[in-house]
Amino acid sequence: EYQAKIRCHTASDSFELQGQTPESAITGLPSDILHLVEVGFYDFVMFWDTHASYPKPNETMGRWLGPADDIGSALTSKIIKENGQVIPLSTFRNLSKEETIRLAIIQQMKNFDEASPLHQEIASSWWVPTILRKRDRIIKKVKTRYQKITHKFGFELPNTVKRALEIDRKCSNTLWQDAIGLEMDAVRVAFNILDEGSKPPPGYSFMEGYLLFDIKMEDFRRKVRYVAGGHRLRTP
């Protein structure tokens, strides 16, 4: 299932796809790979478990099993807990590089794998080491796929706002600038712009956001989508 999702969001040299991913060819929308590349398959993640009993901490370790299509938002993922229970979550985080070399975290990962009933199943023991080796190669390719697509239908496809505006100046038009303005006007209602130097209200957290650029096949219209990584925030 996970590999099928990767292929659906990966462009190929097929003439029928015209440089699009299978997902975009079917839906007509830009293919967002954020929910596929932020975490590697079966990677360790940390999430906030409100049901954790003392002395276990509320921030609990789990493993990422891929997106959950049948429940929640597009950024909802399936997480397997230490007891083998699979739960849908949209708020979790990766382990930092500093955490992966801490002895306490390494021991916690070892304890997780030893206690997990999934690893004890004969049907799972043969594929776990293999799939972990494969996932690094697959994710590495998908992470760079968006950056590799430099042109679409003969037009340059930018990957930053700066480059989009440079293309407009080079072509003596405002196609990308207009597309960016249209998208930001549409999402502006969701933002509360604070005065410079103001502190965010209590309970608010920093969340990264960026723009995805695309060109529509029917009229070569420039399309921009604003996406945010809210799934990386901890559940309040």
N, C-alpha and C positions, 0 to 999 in steps of 0.2 A: 504493500500500500504506500509506504513512504517513498520507495524508488519510483513508483508510478507518478507521485506528485512531483518529484524532482524532474522527471522527463516532461511532464505537462507544462512546467514552467521554464524549460530550457529550449532555446531556439536551435534549429538545425539548418542544414543546407537544402532542405526539401523545397522544391519549386512551388508546390501548392501552398506552403505556409508564407511565402513572400517575406521571409525574414522575421516572421512573428513566432511567438511561442504557441503551442497548441491551445493553451488556455486563452490567449488573446484572440486567436483565430475563431474560437467558438463564441466567446462572450463579447468580443469587440472592445474590451477594456484593457488597459495596460496590465501586464502581469506583475503583480507585487510579490517579491520573493522574500520579504522581510521575515515572515513567519517560518521560513525554511532555512535561513542562513544565520539567524542570531544564535541558534543552538545546534550542536551536532547530534545526530541520532544516538540515543542511549548515553548522552553526556550527563554528568552529575549537575544538578541545579539545586538551588535553595528556594524554599517557599515558606510562607507564613501559615503554620498549622494551628488554628485556633482551638483544635480539639486535643492538642498535645497535653499529656498529663505530667505533672511534676514527678521526677526532676528533669524530664526531657525539656529542652528549650522550645520555644514557639517556632523559631526558624528551623525548619526541618530539611533534611537532605532527601532528594529523590532523583530519579532518572527520567530523561525526556524521551517520550515515545512517538513524537510527531504531532502535527496539528490535529485538532478534534473538529471535524467538519459538521458533525451532527448536533453540536451543542455550543451555545455561547457565540461570541463574536469571531471574526476571522482570525484573531490573534489568540484564541483559546487553544491550549495544547493538552495533550494527555501526559500525565505524570504518574509514574509508578512509585508507590511508597515502599518503605522497607518491608512491610507486611504483605506485599504483593497486590495491594489494592490500587487500581488505576482510577485516578480522579481527573476531572477537567479543571484547568486553571488558566487564567489569563494574566496572573501576576506572579512572577517568579524571576529569578536572576541567575546568571552564570556564576561560577566560582571565579574569583579573580586569580591572577597569576601568583600573587602573594599567598593566597589561601591554598593553592594546589601544592605548595612546597612546605606547608606547615605540617609538622608531625601529627598534631591533633586531628587535622582534617584528613590526612592520609589514613590514619587509623580509623576514622569515622567512615571513610569510603570502603575500607577493607571490611569493617564490621557490617556495613550495609550489604555488600555482596555475599558475605558468608551467611547473613540472616535471611536474605531474599529467597523466597521459595521458587522464584523464576529460575535462578541459577542451578537449583537442585533438581530441576526437571530434566530427564534424559533428552526430551525433545528440544530443549533450549541449550543444553551444554555444548552442542556441536556448532551452533550458529553464532553464539555470542562473540567468541574471539574473531571469527571471520568477518562478521558484519561491522565490528568496530574498526577493522583495518580498511574495509571498503568505504565506510562513511567518510573518512578523512579525505579520500581521493574525490568522492562525489561532491562533498561540500566545498572543497577548494575550487573545483571547477565552477560551481554555481555562484560562489561569492564573486568571482571575477567576470561572470558572463555579462552582467549589465554594463560593466566598464568596457568590455570588448565590442559591444554593439555601438559603432561610431557613426553609422549611416543607415538610413531607412528610406526606401523608395528614391534613392539618389540624393537625399538631403542629409546634411550633417545632423546628428542627434546629440545634443549637449548632455552633460551629466552634472553641471553646476549652473547656478544662476549667472555667474560671471561669464562663463562661456556662452550661454544663451544670448546675453546682451551683446557680446562680441560678434556673434553671428548676425544679429540684427544690424549692427553698424556696418558690417562687411557687405551685407546684402541690401543696405539702404531701405530697410523696412522695420516694422515693430511687431512682427508676428509672435515671437516668443515673449516679448514684453507684454503684449496684450493678453496672451494666454496666462502668464504668471499673474497679472493683475486680476483677471477674471476669477482664477482659482482662489486667490487671497481674499477677494471681496466676498466670495461664497463662504469661506470658512471664518471670516473675521468675526461673525456673530458669536462664535464659540470662545473668543478671547476677551479678556479684560485687561486692556493696556494700562499698565501702571506708570506713574511719573518716574522719571529718572532718579535713582537713589532710593526708591521705595522698597520696602521689604514685602515679600509675598505673605498673604494671610496665613494664619496657623493651619497646619494640616496639608498645605500644598507642597508638592515635590517637583523637582526639576525633571523635565521630560524632553528628550531630543526629538527634532522633527526635520524633515528634509523634503525636497521636491523630486518627483519622478517625471521625466519628460518623454513624450510620445508623439507620433505623427499618425493621424487617421488616414486610412487607405482611401476612403470614398472621395475626399476633397482635399487631401494633404493638409488638413487643418492641424495646427499645433495644439497639443493637449498637455496640460500640466496637472499633476495630482499632488496634494500635500498629504504626507503620511507621518505618523508619529509612533514612537516606540513605547506606548503606554504599558505593554505587556511586561516591560522590564521593571516596573515599579512594584514595590511591596504593597500587599493588601493592607489598608489602614486598619 
